[in-house]
Structures are given as structure tokens and as C-alpha cells.
Amino acid sequence: MATFGITVLAALAEIAGCFAFWAWLRLGQSPIVLIPGLASLTAFAFLLTRIDSAFAARTYAGYGGIYIVASLCWLWGIEGQTPDRWDVIGATLCLAGALVILFGPRTL
């Protein structure tokens, strides 16, 4: 279960870091928002290396589904826009795929 938790934290860190750039460039926020944004992106990269996987690409693939779900949670919780049914259906499919990639039995 630690893998899932780390993956969720990595997704939140990436979204927060990228949102800082969005806030600066698209919402007219001060460039000061980039300081915590860059720290957040650094945390994201560090957290991905903590996921127990023999291959980086498999980690990134599994992470992708978690990222999509976390992005929709951000959309709802931070940006105040409720995801529609197509968002939910798509995220469910992606999450199912991510869980198979992250937790599927491996033969080495």
C-alpha cells in the first residue's frame, strides 16, 4: 500500500507545481508562486524514485492513471469545477489500468 500512497503524493506534488506555473502565466499571479511550485516539482521527482519498481517506465506508466484521477480531484477541490460523467468514466478506466500495472504479478 505504500506504493499507492507515494504515487498519490507524487501526483499531488506534480499538479501543485504545474499549477503554480499556470497561476503565474495564465492567472496573472506573482512570479513568487514559482518558488513553492519548483519545490513541489522537485518533491514530485523525488517521490517517483521512492516507488518500489525494477523499471522506471513501469513506474511512470502506473503513475499516469493515478495522476489523471488526482487531476480531476484538483479540478473539483481547488478549481471548483465538478468533473462530468465522462471525466469519471475515463478516470476509472485509467485508474484500473494503473493498478494493474502497479500491482500485477511479475515474473522475473
N, C-alpha and C positions, 0 to 999 in steps of 0.2 A: 504494500500500500504506500510505502514511502515514494516509490517511483511516480505514482499518480499525483501525490501531493507536491512533489518537486516540479512536476510538469505543469500543474496548475499555477504554482508560484512563478515559474518562468514565463508563462503566458501573460499573467498579470503584469509582470515587470516589463515585458516587451510592449504590451499595449500602452502602459503608462508612459514609457519612454517615447514611443512613437506619437502618442497624443500630445506630449509636450511640444514636439515639432509642429504638429497640426495647430495647436493653440497659438504658437508663435507666428507661423506663416499664414494661417487661414482665419484665425480669430483675432489677430492683432494684439496678442499678449506680449509682454515684455520679453526680451531675449533671456532674462533671468530664469524663465521657466525651463530653459535648456539645461541648466546645471543639474536639477534633480532628474531631468529627462535622461541625460547622459549617464548619471549614476544608475538609474533604473535599467538602461540598456546594458550596462556593464554587469549588473546583477543577473539579468536575463542570460547573458552569455555564460557566466559562471555557473548558474543553476543548471543549464543544459548539460554541462560536463559532469554534474553530480548524478545524473541518471544512469543506473546500472544497465549498461548495454555494451556488447562487444563491438558494435559498429555505429559510428556517428550517423550515417544515413538512416538507419532504422530508428534511431532516437529522434531525428528530425521529422521523419515520416509520421511516427506516432504522435509527436508533439503537435503536428499540424491540425489534427482533429480536435485536440484539447484547445488549441488556440482559437479555432472557429467558435467553439462554444463560449469560451471566455470573452471573445469579441462581442458576441451577442449579449452577454451579461453586462458588459461595459456599456453597450448601446442603450440597454434598458436602465441600468442603475446610475450611470454617470451622465449620459446624454439625454435621458428621459424619453427615449423613443421605444415603444413596445415592439418587439420582434413580431412579425406576422407569421402565419402558419407555414409559409414556405421557408422562412428562416429556421423555424423549429424543425421542420421535416429534414431540411438539408443538414442542419447541425447534428441531428440524431444519427443520420446516416454516416456523417464524418466521424462522430464520436465512436460509433460501433466499429468502424474501420480502424480507428486509432487504438482502441482497446485490444483488438485482435493483433495488431502489430506489436503493441507493448507487452501483452501478456500471453501471446500464443506460445505453445510449447516449441522449443528449439532443439534440433538435433545437430550436434557439432561434429 
